[in-house]
Structure formats: C-alpha cells, structure tokens
Amino acid sequence: MTIPESKLIPVTHWNQHYEWPTIAGLRYLIFNEHQNGFSKCVKRVGRRVLIDSELFRAWVEEQNSSQKGGQ
C-alpha cells in the first residue's frame, strides 16, 4: 500500500497552480494561522513557507461545514 504524496507549493508560486486565494490572501491566512486553524496546511523548511494543497482543500471544507452548522 502506498500513501499518495501531498503537493507542497511555495506561497510565492501558489497562483501558478490555483487562482484562489490570492498570494496576499494566503499571507493573511498564514499570519493568522493559529487563530483560524490554517496552521495544519502550512509547512516550513528553513525560511521557505509551503502550503500542502490536500490539507488546504480539507481546511476549506472544514470552514464550509462550520459555516453551515452555525446558521
């Protein structure tokens, strides 16, 4: 059994792969990562900040389901 590799994308290259969020929006999420739960998507290697695209999708779904539950 093999585990699929997550795709790690440098913040500066995010918009080459996805059009949303913008890099500025992504930096806002990273700046507030401990308040909004985004820290699970962020991986740091030295000074480089990478986003795990699979965990990002899961985080978006989690945000979506918490919004629906609050209504």
N, C-alpha and C positions, 0 to 999 in steps of 0.2 A: 504494500500500500504506500503510495506517495502522497505527500502533502503538497497542495498547489502553492507555488510561490506568490507572495504578495508583491504588488508592484509598488516600489518606493520611488516617489517622484520628488525631486528637489522643488522647493517652493518657487524658485525663480523660473522653473520650467513647467509649472502647473498648467498654464494656459496653452501650452503646446499639446496637451493631452485632453483637457477639459475646458469648456468656456465659462463654467460657473464653479465656484465663486471666482471673482477676480483675484489677482495677487494681493491687492490691498485688503479685500475682504478676508482672504485667507490669513494674512498677517494679523488682522483684528482678532480672528478666532484663536490664533496661536498666542497672542498677547494675553488673552483672557482664558486660556486653556484650562486652568484649574477651577474656574467658576462655571464654565459651560460644558465640562466633560470632554472637551476636544483633545485632551492630553493623551488619550488612548490612540489617537490617529497619528501623533507626532513622534518621530524617531530622530534622535540627534546622533551624529557621528562627528566628533570634533566640533567645529563651528558650523558644519552643514546641517540644515534642517530639512528633513524629508517627511513626506506625507504618505502613509500607507493607504493606497486607493481603496482596498477592500474594507479596511476599518472605517474609512471616510464614508463609504456607502452605508455601512451599518450604523454609523453615528447619525447620518441624515435620517435613516428610517426610524431610529430611536427618537430623534427630535420630533419627527412627524407623528409618531404614535403618542408621545407625551402631549402634543398639542391637541390631538383628537380626544384624549382622555380628560383633558382639563375643561372641555366645553360642555 
